[in-house]
């Protein structure tokens, strides 16, 4: 047998061996590292009849800075904390208007101060009188009828 054939056989044998080990490792879940996951919400994008006007309303009433016009501009920064991600049944009445497909929940430090601020700006806010184990809640709607929930966390969700 010539040295060239031995080298080919060795390379093929090595490749088959590596493939077999790789396949065995892939099948053994205990050898896999932790699964990657998202670290938070990077943006919330939705359609609006008047995008500029609605962005201004969110800035004026909830303090959410609009997306900057350049990469050097300052974006709205959120504070770390619990974030719920929960699909609801299509038939839910929780969002109010059944044609609405989403509701956003914003964490707030002081629900009473936030609702007073909103009401001073002429925004109707419905504060839930019940204190839940994870905090207090209020509901309102933006000028286009999109449902918003405000949440003052408490208990294990308070940070």
Buried (B, 14 or more C-beta within 10 A) or exposed (E): EEEEEEEEEEEEEEEEEEEEEEEEEEEEEEEEEEEEEEEEEEEEEEEBEEEEEBBEBBEEBBEBEBEEEEEEEEEBEEEEEBEEEEEEEEEEEEBBEEEBEEBEBBBBEEBEEBBEBBEEEEBEBEBBEEEEEBBBBBBBBBBBEBBBBBBBBBEEBEE
